[in-house]
């Protein structure tokens, strides 16, 4: 079988494709005629998913959607040992999933299965490899980055109304928008914001509109109503088949369904640049291993306060480097090591207490990622954990949202040629001076306005006090979640504290996910239940 079907069932009889209503992009399942071996592959930038499981009867069943596995006879159960990690990090790293005995292909992974003694087994596994770092001399890394990004976007051909480009106004999306314009793109860019954010605090709308004005492109900014956002959360969980990583994913679901014209069949998304070009955590690790000016004075509180107030960022950088250095003194099997704080959102102490586990149980899939790369440098382990964790989770999740509307998502920063060029660039060139240093330089070569490249980074999040308070905007979801996790538990974490508020978000998401995929309730019935709990004037809006 050359291209992925929705479900592939391999038992001891000849394999049968059960159904294939929507094929994934960049995921493949094939059977070798002579040996009967099965190969599963997922490309680096696919944004698609491929699940697989070996049943108690020894059958190998795979599919692009986990619900297809259920139709093939797989009983879906939650994997409770993975829940502590989900509550702390908001997702688990592939191949792990929240479904017991169901795994997910990792980015750029290839598996070969063979039937042995009446059951299927993995006999060969190929995983993502990082290229060797190149010497600094004789390479114009910025020009190379610009060239490979141009080529990655160029593979799309002429960009017309069938293409939608997401623009947040940050460096990454602005670089892609500039490249789209070079290819003749003359249609709107798109963005979205929270309906419960204060207008004066809506930094994404401000960044996007200012970038669009400077780039000379028409920008359409979509803001759903609060009732639409709440229903969109249920829709997004149903489409992604997983509890949602963050609040922004709901916005994208609403944008894809309601804010982008039907004519657009491809959505260009700027996720992934931080991982390969160098993010703030990579910079902390790099700085922790690099002698810094005035470092000996960092323990002098008076000097540190003066540096902090100087507005240069030196004081904060020194403090971060010293804190990181202390954390890096531990081994990576120690939960106090810096690597386990990366991408941590939920309250660790609350989670350990609630599930009755120690902190090591909250990073099982992350330990598996690091264990697959025993010979990589520490900073590369941070990159791999970021790429095969957060980036993989988001791109797969958002890819499923595009598929749910009959579209495909495209992630140029995860293109293999971009990946190779960026990750073979020495770390001193990536984060020695600033995060994504070479990407910013490439942006200048591509014509991105300077103020976009140098203005403060915006994370496009939203403060917990806008959504996590009791009787706040998410309150109608409490009724849906309470039968699964208990109202008392929910009320304990309806606070503005960042760590506890993420637990609140995760409780709501987990409960809805469980009702749909474990208990078998329909998303439509949950949306109807939600609507019944809304004030009359807020229904069906």
Secondary structure, DSSP 8 states (H G I E B T S, - for coil): --S--SEEEE-SS--EE---SS--SSEEEEE-TTT--EEEEE-TT-----EEEE-TTS-EEEESSHHHHHHTT----B-HHHHHHHHHHSS--TT--SBTT-EE--TT-EEEEEEETTEEEEEEEE---------STT--HHHHHHHHHHHHHHTT-S--TTEEEE--SSHHHHHHHHHHHHTT--S-EEEEE-TTS-GGG-HHHHHHHHHHHHHT--EEEEE--HHHHHHHHHHHHHHHTS--SSHHHHHHHHIIIIIS-TT--EEE--TTHHHHH--HHHHHHHHHTS--TTGGGTT-HHHHHHHHHTTSSHHHHHHHHHHHHHHTTS-TTSTTSGGGTTT--S-HHHHHHHHT--GGGGGHHHHHHHHTTTTS-HHHHHHHHIIIIIIHHHHHHHHHHHHHTT-EEE-GGGSHHHHHHHHTS-HHHHHSSSTTHHHHHHHHHHT--HHHHHS--------GGGTSSTTSTTHHHHHHHHHHH-HHHHHHT-SS-HHHHHHHHHHHHHHHHHHHHTS---HHHHHHHHHHHS-GGGTT-
